[in-house]
Amino acid sequence: MSRPTALSPKPLTATTLGFAPAQVPIKMLFPTCSFCSRSASSSYSDVKQSSVAQINGWASELFGRVLEFGDNPAHFIETLLPCSKPFKLEGSLDNAFSTYKPAKGAAEVESYPDLIKGLKTIMKPFKAAKKSVVVDTHLVRMDFPFDAFATHHHHTYPDICIGFPGKRKFESNSWQEVALVIEAKGDERDDPFPRRGFRNIRTVEQLAKNARNLMLANGFLYSFVIGIYGHTVRLVRFDHTCALVSKPIDLRYGGAKVLQRFLWHFVHPAVGDTVVGCDPTISRLDDASQEWLKAHLEQASVQNWKDHVRELKKGRRVEVFDDKTGRCIPYLLYHLVDVNGRLFSRATMVWRAIEDTRIWKDGRLVDDPARSRVLPKPRIVKEAWRQLVRTAEATFYDRISARIPDEDRFGLPTMVCGGDIGEFECRWWEDTERRYRSGHRGSSSESFTNLNSDDAKDKTEALPSAPTSALFFSSTGSATVPQVSSVQPGADYIPPYEYPTRYPQHQTYSWRLVHDQEDWHRERSHMRIVIDDVGRPLTEFASTHELVLAVRDAIKGHRLLWEKAKILHRDVSVGNILIADDQEGKDFVGFLHDFDYSAMECEPQAPADDSPMDGTSEAGDTSSSTTEHGSGDPDALKERTGTFYFMAYEILSTPDIVHNTHHDLESFYWVLLWVVVRHTDHGDVRGQKLCDRIFKYGDDEESANAKKGWLEKATFNIPNNAPLTYLLTELTALVQENLPTTRRNAKQTLLTYQALLSVFDSALAMPGWPTDDWRPCTLLKGDGRTGIAPIMKPAPPNLFSEPLRPLRPLPKRGDAASLLLGRLLPSHNMHPGRSAPAGYGPLTRSTREKRSGACLDNHEGGKDASSPTPSGAVRKKQKVSAMGPPTAPGRRRVTAGHRAREESASRYPQTRTRENRAPEPTRSSARIRERKTP
C-alpha cells in the first residue's frame, strides 16, 4: 500500500487513504447539547459526578468532537493501530461469546463473567508476553490518577479493565495498571453514537473519562476504549483533539474475529514497548530509579523533598527533545505540580524533576563517574499539546534569551532545554516520505525495521528503561547509550532510519483524516520544555509581604518582556505568577511564566546583534502592533486570551478591543485582590465569599459590571496590616482611573509601569508588615491552598446559524436526569457542513460576545479550563465569550433574536435560590437609582 503524502506543511487529504474525498466514511457524531453555569461553582458539590456543572462540562467538552471513521472496522484497525507483527491467526471464534447473554438494566452486570470469558478466549492464541489480565471492576472505585488532585475530579467505576500485556498481577484500583477499558451495557439501543438523549450523553461521558484517565496516568499519546452494547461493539480512539469511532461490530456475526484483530494490534505496537498509543519517550520509574532519585534529593538538601515523593511510583522517566541540539535529555519526573484535567485540550502537566545523569553499563543504568560529584538540580518539566497554529512556547524563551542579557533578567524564568517533539517527528516522517517518492529507501531504513521487530525487542530486554525509546529516538539519553554511541545529532537532525508508522505519533492527525484540510488547525503537537526556576504557587505565600514582593517582581518581569523583547504576556493570572523556591542568589522573589498565549511584535527588519531595542514604550501606548502569533495573523492581539477572572474590565466590556499592556497591568491588580480575599483575614464581614461578589464567571457583562461596582465602592481596612491596606487602596484608585469613562470632564488615565511600581515600592517600604498571615481557603474541599473552583466551559460558538431560545428553569429538587433534561433545547439549523439531531445545541450568547481575530479552534480557550489544582493555578476561559442565559433587559441592545428569547423567558422565569438571589433594593437603595439611570 502506498504511503500517504506529508502531513506538514500541507494538511493530510482524504485521497491519501486510498479513496476519493467524496467517499470518505465520515459522520459527525454526538452533537450534544451544551450547558453553562452563570458563574463558577464555589463548593465541592460541583465536582461530584451527579452535579449539573460536571454534566454541563463534559457535554460541552464532547460537543462536535466525536467522529465516525473508517469504511469498516478492519479499516479503522489497520489505519489507527500501527502493528509490528501482522495478524495471521486462523481458526473460528464463532463460539467465543456463545454463553454471553447481555441483560438489560441493573442485570447487565450478571453477564460480565461470560463477556470476560469470551475476551480471554480470543486472546488465548497470544504468546504469554502478549496476554493481558481481564478484570471485572464494576464495583471498584477508581479515583483520578493522581491523589493530590482526586478531590477535584470525581471517581468512576469502569465495567471491565484490561491490564498491560505480560503482567500477571493487577492492582485493580490503579489507573497505572490499566491499558484498556470496556464499558458494557445490555441493549443495542444503548449504543450512543447514532442516538441522542440524556442517557446517551452520559454513556459517551463514561468512555471519555476512562480515556482521559488512561492518558494522564500512563502518559499515552492516545488511548482506546471499547463500548459493548448488547451484541454491538464500538471501538473508540481518543486523543487530545477529538475521538474517532468505528463502525458497529456484531459479536454474533464475525465480531469476535474483528475484536481479536483489534487486541492483537493493540498489544503488538509498531512503536513503544507495551500497547498502541504508549509514548516511546516515557518509561516508568523502577525501584532502582526511585531509590537513586530519593538519595540525590536528600543529598542536595532539596526543600520539602519528602513531601514531593509521596506518589513517586506514579512518576516517570522522560526524554526531553531539545530543538537546539537535536538530542533527547533524560529527566526523572517525581512530583506533579499541576495538571489540566480536560480531555480535548493542551493537557498540560507540570512536574518537578531532576536530570538523570546515569549511563548504561552492562544492561543497566549506573552512575556516570564523570558526573558523580555533580548533584542534579531540581527543575520544572512542562509538557503540553499545543495547537499547530500557535507559536511554540520555546520560541518566546529563545527571544527572551536573545533580547534580555542574563545580568538584566529579573522576574522571568530561564529555559534549560526543550522543544516540540511532534515537529521533530514530522521532519523524520517527511524525510521517509521523500525517500519513498524517490524510490531510495536505503539500508538504514531496513535496519530500523529489523530493530523494531519482536526479535530485536527480545534482544534489548536487558535494558530496563525503555529500550525501544532508544531505538525510536536515536538521540535518546546520553551519547553513551549503546545504540546511539556513534550518533552526532544537530538542530536539524533526522534519524537515519525509516519512520516506523504510517502517521506521526506525537502530532495528532485525527481531524485531517476525517475533514481533509478544513480543520487542520485543530491538530496538536506534543512539546516538552525544562525550566530552570522552580517555584511554588502564589497562593502558598508565607506572608503578605512575600506575596506583594512576588507580584511586584512579576510586574518588573512583565516590563522587561515588553520593553526589551517586545513580548506581551496576555495571560496574567494566579497560576502564572510563582514564588521562587530557592531565592538565594536571585534578586527576585516572584517571577512571571507560561508564555503559551503571549504575542511577539514583528519588526520590518531584524536588528543587528549589537543594536539594543528601544525600551521607551510605555503601558499607555495604545497604538496597534503587528504581532507574530501562530500563523502570523496581524490581528492576533485581538484574540480573547487569558484567564476569565483576571481579565481587564475593558477586555470584558468592549468587543474587538486590542489587548495592550495596560490591560495586563490591570490583571495584576485582580490577581492580588483574588489572593488577598481568599487567603487573608481582610476584615470584610463576608469573608472569603466576598470573592464571589467581585469575580463573576460565565458572562462578560456581568463580570465587567461586578468589577466596576467593586472599584466604585471598595474600602479597605485590613486588620493589623496598614501597608497592605494602603497598597490596595492606592491600586484601586489607579485601576478605577484606568477604566474607560463617559462622564463629563472625566478622562481615562491608562495604567503605566511607573505608576504601578511606585505604589508597590512605597507600600513595601512601610513598617508594620505581619508575618505568617496566610490563611487557608475554605471555599472548596482540599488542603486550603486551592483558591479556585472548577470552571466548566460552554460548547463551541458559531456552530448554529440561528439564535437559540433560553433555558427552562432548573427544578429545585430532583435527580441529575431531571436537572439536565430540563435544559434541553429545541432543534435548530446547523452551520453549513455540520449536522445535528433535533433537540441539541449550545446555549445562547450575547450578540456583542463575538470572537475577534483568528479564533482557530471552536473549543480552545485562551487556556485550558479544568478542575482546580492544589497549586492554586487557575484554568482559563475560551477566547470567545461564554454562552449563557441572556442578561437582564435594559442592559444590552435589543434585537429580534433577543425579543424572541425574552418572550420565551417570560414563559419560563429564571429560578433563583436564596444563596444566589441578589438582595431586593430598598427605597433608599442606590441600586434603585442605578436602575432608573438610562
N, C-alpha and C positions, 0 to 999 in steps of 0.2 A: 504494500500500500504506500502510495506516495505521501511524503510528509507535507504538512501544511506550510503556508508561507509565514514569514516572520511576523511576530506579534508587534514588534516595535521597530520603526516608528509608526508603521501602518497598522491599524487595528485588524484583528482577525476577521475574515469574511466567512460566510456560511459555505462558500464554494470549497473551502479547504477541507470540509468534512466529507466531500465526495458527492454532494448533491447541490442542486441549484438553490439559490436563496429562497425562491418561492416554495421549495419543498422542505424547508427546514421544519422539523416537527416541534413547533414552539407553541406553547399555550400559557397565557398568564393565569396563574392560579392564585387562589386565596386572596382576592382583593377585599380584605376585611374592612369593617367599619373602623373608624378612628374615634378615640375618645380623648378628652383633655381636661385635666383639672384646672380650675381657675388659678390656683396658686399651688406652690409646692407644699407637700404634706409636712406636718410638723410633729408627727407622732409615730411611734414604732408600728402601729397598726397598719400603716400604709405600705409596709414591706411584706405583709403577710400575703400568702398565696391567694386568699379569697378577697382581698381588698380590690375595690374598683380601680384604684390607682395602678396596681400591678396589672390588672386585666387590660386597662387602657394602654399602659406602656407596651406590653407585648403585642397587643393588636396593632398598634401603630408601627411597632418595630417590624412586623412581618408584612405590612401593607405593600402590595405590589412587588414583593421580593421573593416570592415562591413561584418558580417557573418549571413547567414540564419540559423534559429534554429527552431526545432520542427517538429514532424510528421504532425501536423496540427495546426491551430490557437488555438484550445482548449488546446492542449498540451503546447503550448507557454504560454498561460494564467495561467494554473494550475501550471506550473513549476516556472515561473518568477514573479508572482503576489501573494505572500502568503496572504491568506484571513482569516479574523477572523470569518466570518459568511458564510456558504455555500450558493451558488447561487441556489435558488429554484423558481425563478419567472416563472410563467406559462403564457400562452396566446400568441397569434400570433402577430408578428410585421411585417407582410408582407407588410403592407401599411404605415409603418413608414416613408419611404423615397419615397413614390409614387409620390409626387409632385416635387421631386428633379430631375431636368433635367440638368445634367452638360453641360456646354458650353465651347467651346474651345477658346483659346487665351484670349484677353482682356475681352471678355464677360463672363469669368468664374466667376467673382465677382457677376454677376446677379443671380447666383444660390446659393449664400451663405445663403440668408434668408431661403430657403427651406431646405438646409442642416442643419441649426441651428434648424429649426422646427423639423426635424427628430430626432436630438440629444436630444431635450427636451422631445420628445415623449417616447424615450426608457428609460429616467430617471424618467418618471412620476410615476412609482410604487415605487420609492425610498422614504424612510422617509424624512421628511423635513430637518433633520440634515445631511442627506447624499446627498441632491440635490446640484448641482453646477450651478452657473450662466454661461451662454454661450454667448459670445460677439463677434460680427464681428469687428475685429481690423485691417482689411487690409489697412485702411487709418491712423492708429495710429502709430506714430513713437515711437519705443521702444529703448531707449538708453541702453548702457551697464549698468548692475545693480548698479554700484557704480559711482557716479558723478565724483569723483576725477580721475577716470580712463577712463571716457567716451570718451575723445578726442583721446584715443589711440586704440579704438575699434569702428568700425562703427556701426551705428544703424540698426535696422531691422523693418520690417512690417509684423508680424505674421498674417496669414489669419484669424484664429479663436482662441480665448483664452477661456479656461475653468477655472473658479475660484476654490477656495478651498470649500469643502462641508460645507454646513450650513451657508456660508457667502452670505448675500443678497446684500451688497454693493460691487462694483468692481471698483477699480481705474485702468482704462484700460491701462495707460501708465507706470505702475509699475510692474516690474517682481516679486516683493514680493507678489503680489496679484494673480499671475498666477500659477496654478498647472499643467496644461496640455495645449499643443499647437497642433493645427491641421493645416497642410498645404494642401490646396486643389487645384487641377488642373483638367481641364475639359476633359482630354483624357486619356484612359487606356494606351496609348503609352507613357504617361509622367511618368509612373512607372519607377523609375531609376534603380531599383535593378537588373533586368535581362538585362539591356541595358547599353550602353556606349555612350559617346559623351559629348561635352561641356555642352549642356543643362542639361543633367542628372547629371553631376558633380555639377552644381550649385544647382540642386534640393536637392541632399543629403546634400550639404553645408547648405542649409536653415534649414533642420532638425537638423543638428549638432549644429548650432549656438543657436537655441532655447534650445536644451538640455543643452548646456554649461551654458547659462544664467539662466536656471531654477535651476541647481545645485549650482551655485555660489550665487544666490540671496537668496535661501531658505535653503541652507545647505543640500540639498538632497544627499543621498548616491548614488543614481542613479535616472535617470529620464526617463519618457516615452514621446514620441511624436507620432502623428498619421499622416500618409500621405494618402490622398484620391486622387485617380487619375481616373477620370470618376466615375465608379461604383466600382473600385477596392480599397480596403483598405489595408494598411500595418501598423502593429504595430511595433514600434521600441523602444528598450530599450538601453539607453546609460549609461555606467558607465565611470570610468576614465581609462579604458584599452581597450575597444572595444565597438561595437554596435551589438546587436542581432536583427534580423529582422524576422517577422513571415511569414508564407506562405500567399499568397494573399487571401483576403476575398472579396466576391462579394455581394454587398448590395442588389442585385436583387434576390439572391438565398440563403436566410437564413443568410445573413451577418449582418442584423440588430440585430438578436439574439446574435450572437457572439460578436458584439460590445457592446451590453447591458451587457453580461457576463464580458467583459473586464472592463467596467466602474464600475460595481458592485464590482469586486475585487479591483479596484483602490481606491475606497472610503471606503472600509472596510479592512484596513491594519491589518495584524496579529501583527505588531509591529508599535508603533507610534500612533499619535492622528489624523492625517489628511488624508494622502494618502500613498499608497505604495511607498516606496523609501525615505520617510522622516526619518530624523535622530532622534531616540528617546532620544538622549542626548542633543538635541538642542530645545530651546523654544524662542519665540520672546520676546522682551522687552516690557512689558505692560507700561502704563502710570506711575504707581506707581514705577516700577523699574527704569524708566528713571529719575524720579524726585529724587529718592534715590541716584542714581549714580551721578547726577549733584551736589547734595548737598555735597556728600563726596569728589568729586574732588575739589570743591570750598573750602571746609573746610581744605583740605590738601594742598591748595595753589599749585596745580599742574600746571606747566608751560604750557601756551597756551591751557588750557583745553577747553575753549570756542570754539576755532577753531577745536578741536578734536571731538566735539559732534554735528557738523553741520548735520551729517547724522545718528544721534543716533537712529532714528526709524528703520534703517537698521541693527542695532546691534543685538546681540543675547545673550542669556544665555546658557552656555555650561557646561557640566560636564567633567572635565579632569580626565581621568583614570590614577591613579598613580600605576606604576608597583610595587613599594616597599611596599605599604600599602594595595593594593587591593581596595582602596576606590576611589570614584569619587568626586572631589572637584569642587564646582560650581564657575564659573567666569563670570563676565559681560563684554562682548566684546563691546567696544564703538567706536573704531576708526580703520578703516582698513588702515594699513601702506603699505602693499604690497600684490599683488595678481598675480598669474600666470594665464593668460587668456587662456592657451591651454586646450583643452578638454581631450585628451588622454595623461595624464601627472601626475606628482605628485600633481598638482592643489594646490600648496602651498598658504596658506593665512596667513598673519601675522597681528595680531591685538594688539592694546593697550587694556589693560583690568585691572580690579581690582577684587579681590576675593569677592564673595557675602557672607557676614558674617551673613546674616539674617537666621532666623529659621522659621519653620512652626508653626503657632498657630491659632487655630480656622479657619483652612482652608485658611490661607493667610500667606504671608511672612512678618515677623516683625523683628525689631532689636533684636539681642541677648544681653540681659543685661550683660552677662559675657564678651562681647567684645565691648561694647558700646563706650569705650574710646580708642579703637584701630582703627586708621584710615587705611583703606586698601591702600596698596602701589601700584601705577601703575606698571604693569609688561607687558611682551610680551607673548602672546599666539600664538604659531605657530602650525598650523595643516597642514598635507600633507598626500598623499597616496604613501607610499614607495613601491618600488618593493620588492617582497619577498626575492630575492637573495641578497639584500643589507643589510648591518648591520644597525640596528636602531640607530638613532642619540643619543637616550638616553644612549646607550652603551658607546659612546665616552665620554659623560658627566660623566658617572659613573667612567670611567677610569681616567678622569682628576681629579675628586674629590679624588680618591684613591691614585693617584701618586703625586699630587701637593697640599701641605698644603695651607690652606686659607691665611696664612700670606705671602706665597710666590707667590700667584696667582697675575698675572699682565697682563693686556691686554686681558683677557679672561672672558667670561660671566659665570654666575652660573645658573644651572638648579634648579628650585624650586621643581617641581614635573612633572609628565607626564609619558607617556608610549604608548604602541601600543594596542589600544582598539580592533583591529582586532584579535591579538593574544589571548587576553583575551576571546573574543567571541569563538574562535576556541577551547580553553580549555573547555569552557562550553558546546559547541556543541558536542565535542568528549566524554565528560562525559555522556551526554544524549545518545549518540550512544552506549557507553559501557553498560549502563543500558538496552537499547533496546536489545542488543545482549544477555545479561544475563537473560533477562526476568523479571528484578526487576525494575519496574518503580517507585513504592512507592507513598505515598500520597502527597509528596511535589510536584511532577510533576503535579498531578491532580489539586492541589491548584493553581498552576500557570496558568493552562489552564482556570480555572474558573476566575481568576483575569483578564485574557485577553479578556474575553467575553464582549459583549456590555453592559450587565447589570452591570458588575464591573466597566466599564469605566463611566457609568452614575453616579455611586455612588461616584466616585472620581472627578466629575466635579468641586467640590468646590475648588480643588487645582488649582490655576491659572497658575502655572508654570510647565508644562509638567508632569502631574501625571503619565502617562504611562511610562515615563522615569524612575520614581522612582520604578515602578514595574519591568521594564526590567533589570535595573541595581540596585541590592539590596543595593549597597553602594553609590547610588547617593546622592549628597548633604552632609549634616552633619548627625551625628548619631541621631539627634533629628527629622529627617523626620519620620512621623508616621509609615509608612510601614516598616521601617528598624531600628527601635529603639533597637531591640534586636540582630542585626547582628554585629558580630565581625570579619570583614574581615582580611585577611592576604595577603602576597605576592602571594600565590598560590590559592587565594580564588576562589571558584566556587559557583555560586548561587545554592540554594537547590531546584530549580525548573527545570522543563523540558525546554530545549531550544525551543522557540516558533515557529521557522520557519525551513523549510527543509534545508536551507543553511545559513551560516553566512551572515550577512548584512554589517558588517564593514570590510570585506575582500572579494575582488572580486573573482568570480569563473567562469566567462564567458568563458575564454579560456579552462578551464578544462571541461566545459560542452560540448564543441564542438570539442576539439582537444585532449582529453584524457590527457596523461602525456606530450605530445610533447611540449606544450607551457605553462607549469605550471609557468615558470619563468616570464611570462608576468603579472601575477596576482599582485595585490597591496593590501596593508593593511593600514588601517586608523590609524594615530597616532596624538597625541597632546602632546606638551610639554610647560611648562611655564618657561620663562627665567626671572631672577631677574633684570638684567640690561636692561634699556631702553635707546635707542639711536636714533639719527637722522642720515640720510644718509650722507655719506662723501661729497656728492655734495652740502650739506647745511652748509658748514663751514662758520663761521663768519669772519675769516681772514685766510690768507695763513699760518700764524704762527700756528693757531689751526689745519689747515689741515695737516701740516707737523708733528706736535705733535701727531696727531691721527694715521698717518701712522707709525711713529716711534714706538709708543706704540703697534701697531698691530704686528710689526716685533718682538718686545720683547715677545709678547704673543705667536707668532709662534715658537720662540726659546724655550720657556718653554714647549710647546706641544711636540716638537721633543726630546729635551734633557731629560725631566723628565718623560713624558708619552709615548714616542715613537709613537706619532701620527703625521702623515704627512697630512697636510690640503688638498693640491692638488687642491684647487679652490680659490685662492686669486683673488679677483675681487672687483670692486667698490661697489657692493651690499653687500659684506661680511665683510666690514670694516665700523664700525659705530662710531659716535662721541657720547660719553656718555651725556645723558641729564642732569643728576644730578651728577656733578663732585665733589661735596662736600663729603669729607670722602673717596674719591678714589685717588689713586696715579696715575691713568692713565686717559688720555683724550679720547683715542680711544681704541677699542677692536675688536678682530677678532672673528667671529661667523660663524655658519652654517657648521656643520661637516657631512652633508649628504653624501659627496663623499670623506671623509677622509679615511685613511687606518691606521691600527694599526700593529705594529711589533709583531709577535708572539714569545714567548720565549720557549725554551725547558722545563724549569721548572719555575713555578711561584715563584717569590722571596718572602722571608719571609716578614711579615708585617713591621718589623722594619729595613729591609735592604734597603737602598736607591739605586735608579737606578744610573748607571754610566752615568753621564751627560757630558761626554767628547766628544761625537760625534759632528762633525762639518759639516757645509753645504757642504764642498768639498768632503766628503766621498761618493764615487760612488759605493761602494760595494753594491750588491743587497741584499735586505732584504726579508725575508718571512713575509708576512702580512696577517692579518685577515681581510677578506673583503667578505661579503655576504656568499658564500658557502665555504669559506676558501681556495680559489684558490691561490696558492703561487705566481702566475703571476699577481695578481690583480693590482700591481703597474704599470703594463704595459698598463692598460686600459687608453684610452684617456678620461680624465675628465677635467672639468674646463670650464671657460668662454673663448670663442674663442679669443676675442680681447686682452686678457691679458695673453695668453699662451706664454711661453718662446719660443725663436727662435728655440732652439734645439728640443722641442716637436713638432713644426710645420715642421721642415725640416728633421728630422731623423726618419724613420719608426722604430717601436718597441723599442723606447728608453725607458729606465727605468726612471720613474718620481722620481726625487730626490729633496732634499731640495734646491739646488741652482737654480732649475727651479722655485720653489715658490718665492725665493728671487728676481729673475728677474721679476716675475709678479708684485711685489710691485712697481717696477720702472714704469712699463707700467700703472699701476693704477694711480700713482701720476701724470704722464705725461698727461694721459687722462683728469683728473680733471683740471689740470692747463690750458691745451689748451682750454677747453670748458668753464671754469668759471673764468678766469682772463684776464686782459689786458697784454698779454705776449709779445707784441711788434712785432710779425710776421705780415707781410702785409696781409697774407691770413686769419688772424683772426681765428675764430673757425673752418673754413673749412680746416685748417691745419690738423685737426683730421682725415679728410677723406684721406689725403695723407699718414699718418702714420699707421692708423689702417684700414686694408682691411679685408673684410669678404667674406667667401664663398670658398676660395681656399687656401690650406695650403702654397703652394709655393709662391703665390702672396703675402700673408700676411707676410711670413717669409722674402721675399725679401724687402718688404716695410719697415719692422722693421730694417733690416740690413742696408738698404740705409740711413735710418734716423740716425742710430748710427754713420755712417761713415762721415756724413756731418752736423750733428746738431751743431748749435751755439745758445747760449742763451745770451740775454741782456734784461732782464725783467725790464721795466721802474720802477724806484723808489723802487726796491726790490733786492738789492745786495745779501742778504742772500739766497734767492730762486734761483737767477742766479748761485751762487756758488754751491748750492746743486745739481741742475740739471746737471751742467757741470761735476762735480765730479762723480755723479752717472752714467752719460752716459759713461764716460771713464771706469768705473768699469764693466758696463754691456757689453761694447764692448770687453773687455778682457775676459769676461765670455763666449763669443761665440766660438764655435769650429772653428779652422782655418787650412788651408792647406798651408799657406805661409811659406816660408823657414825661419828658425831660429825664427819663432814665436811660442809661447806657450800659450795654453789656461789656464787662471787663473780663477778658479771657484770662484764664489761669496761665501763669508762667512758672518756669522752674525757680526763678529767683524769689518770687513771692512765696511760693510754697515752702521752699527750703529755708527761707528766712524765719518763718513761723516755727518750723521744726527745730531749728537750731536754738531759737530763743527759749522754747519750752524745755529742750534738753539741758540747757544751761541753768535752769531754775533748780533751787534746792527743794527737797520735800518729796522726792520720788520714793514710793514704798517699795519694799522687797517682798518677793514671794506672794504676789497678789493675784495669781492666776486662779480661776475658778472653773470647775467642770461645767460643761453644757448639759443641761438636763432635758433638752427638748427631744432627744432620741435615746434609745437604749444603746448601751455601749460603755466605753471606758471614760466618757466625758470629754474626750478630745475630738469627737466628731461634731463638727459645727454646722452640718448641712443636711437637710432632709432629702430623700430621694426625689429626683426630678424626672417626671415622665414626659417623653417627647410626643407631640402630636404627629399625626400621619403627614406624609409629604404633601405640600401645597400644589396648586396649579394642575392637578390631575383631572379636575372636573371643570366643565365649561360653564356650568350654571351655578348661581348661588344656591346654597343649601338651606334648608329650614333649620330652626333652632332645635335644641334638645327638649325632650319631655323632661319633667322634673323627676328626680330620683326619689323612690319611696323612702320613707324614713326608716322602715324596717324591712326585713326580708333577706333571703339568701342572695348569694352573689349572682345567681342566674337572673333573678328578678331585677336586681340592680342594673345589670348590663342590658338586659332585654328592654328595659325602659328607655334606653338611649339609642336604640336602633333607628336608622334614618331611612326615609323613603328612597326610591330609585331615582337616579339622575344620570344624565348622559356622561359618558367618559370622555376624556381628552382623545382626539383622533389618534388611532393607532393602539388604543388600550380598550379593554373590555372589562366590565364588572357586572356581576349579577345584581339584580334588583335588590334593594334593601341595604346597601352598604355604601359608605363614602365618608370622607373626612368631615370634620366639623367646619362650621363657617368661620371666617376670619374677617376682620375689618378691611374695607377696601383700601385703606391707607397703608396696610401692612403688606406691601408688595416687595418682592426681592429687588435688590439693586445690584448692579454689576453683573458678574457672571456667576450665578448660583448653579454649580455644575453637578450637584448631587441632591436629589429630592429629599433625601433623608439625612444628609450630612450637615451637622451643625457647625457653628464656629468652633465647637469642640464637642467631644462625645458626652452625651447626657447619660447618667447612670445613677446607680445607687450610691450612697455616701461611702466614704472610706475613712478608716481610722486616722489617716494622715490629715484629715481636715480638708482635703482637696475638694474643690467644688466642680461639679460637672457642668458642661456647657449646654446652652440652648442653641438650636439651629440658627443659621444666619437669618433666615426669614422669620417673620413674626409668628408667634404661637397662634393656633387656631382655637378659638374658644367662643363661648356664647357672646352675643352682641353686647356692646357696652350700653350703659343707660341712655335713654332718649335725651336728646339735647346736648350730648357731648360729642357728636360727630355729624358729618354731613349726611343727610337722609337721601337715599336713592330708592329706586323702585325695588331693588333687592332687599334693602333694609325694611321697607314698608311691609313687604311680604313676610319677612321674618318676624317683625313686630306683631303683625296680625296673628301669626301662629303662636307667638309667645304669649299673647293675651289669652289664648285658649289654654295654654299650659304655663301658668305662672311659676316662676322660679321658687323652689322650696329652700328655705334657709334655716339652719339650726341656730340655737341660741349662741353657740360659740362664734359662728361666722357672721351673725347678723350685725350690721352696723347700728350703733345706738341711735334711737329716734331723737331728732333735734327738738329742743325746747323752743319756746317762742323767743327767748333771748339768745338762742344759739347763733354763733357766727355762721354755722352751716346753712341756716335759712337764708342769710344774706348772700352766701355764695351761690345758692341755687337760684336766687332771684336775679343774680347778675347775668346779663345776656352774654 
